[in-house]
Amino acid sequence: MLGVVAAFVLWMSLLLVAHTYVLFPLLLARMARSRRQNQQVYAPDAPDLPAVDILLAVYNEEQVIEEKIRTTFTTTYPLHKLTFYIGSDNSQDGTNALVQRLAQEYPGLRFRPFSQRTGKPGVIEALGQEATAPVLVLTDANVFFAPDTIYQLVKHFCNPVVGQVGGNIINPEHRREGISGQEKAYLERENLIKFQEGIVWGAMIGAFGGCFAVRRACYHPAPASFLVDDFFISMAVLQDGYQAINELDAVCYEDVSDRLPEEFRRKARISAGNFQNLLAFRRLLWPPWHGVSFAFWSHKVLRWLTPLLLVLMLLANAVLVALGAGWVYRLTLLGQVGVPLLLLLDVALRRVGTHSRLLRFITHFYSMNAALFVGLWRFLRGVRSTVWEPTQRFQQSK
């Protein structure tokens, strides 16, 4: 009986991991093959283009904030319909002085410094209370817009059922010796999945926080205790019955960290916030065959649970081998133990200047799943603070 249970746990866990990483993307691509993006859009020169308020929370972003402001205002969108709200979460570097200087150059720039650390959700909520436009664009300091990014986001709000539009974030470059190449591949894959979810179900599961637009009518700011405000805002749109889509022509560029410890810290923080959101939007998990629920389970929840599934697979496999199971289970156990050991080989090769793309993907996979596990542990212990430190930027490590 124990062997039957162990075999079921092993193969079911493997199936669920395969579903979220392989089967779901393949199924989604097939379903999206004959679908089209929303066609009810504003023309670029439409006189009724809506006013837009851009919201940005910053903390110690002096190295990128000037480029962020200048690229935002270098836009094809009518400047008289654009207001850029920046809130500084008690920055201690030159961020505040830079924004205040640029506010004299750009009349559409509004600046609010905070004298105490508040956390990103608190800053965004305060800015949202000041903003009055029917469309809000939320962004990050290290995400730089192309000239038509804002229009490409906003054009879809001509369709009253669209509540959120995500941007297509691109990493323009990467290094062989770091993990930015793996992060770039991850972003490209995620952008495509989000786009396909949008055209199949109108249910993009979580816009990238670095660039998305939301209709004010279905905008719900995240609670101050939440670590990942962008996912909360995305799921609230779907819970209100609006559609969320991804626009691949809304291109913007993000510099990412090239260092594994930096990405580990960021993803562990995001992971803890993901489980906060999972609890908040658990109603959207049922029935699992509904479009939104199926995408939520397949794209996000099973991925967040992958660290636990990997542990269950290993334990179940060990039990089967201990019970004298056949060579198949001995082989699968060898694989589960041997593949993670390749991380040590990647480290050794890196020290002598040799870089294997395959080994780096293995390192990235297991490291990010370890970060998910750490985030789950922090969530279970209770989130104590939402203040954040910016990830070391890619251009800073050059």
Secondary structure by P-SEA (a helix, b strand, c coil): caaaaaaaaaaaaaaaaaaaccaaaaaaaaaacccccccccccccccccbbbbbbbbbccccccaaaaaaaaaccccccccbbbbbbbcccccaaaaaaaaaaaacccbbbbbbcccccaaaaaaaaaaaccccbbbbbccccccccaaaaaaacccccccccbbbbbccccccccccaaaaaaaaaaaaaaaaaaaaaaccccccccccccccccccccccccccccaaaaaaaaaaaabbbbbbbccbbbbbbbbccaaaaaaaaaaaaaaaaaaaaaacccccccccaaaaaaacccccccaaaaaaaaaaaaaaaaaaacccaaaaaaaaaaaccccaaaaaaaaaaaccccaaaaaaaaaaaaaaaaaaaaaaaaaccccccccccccccccc
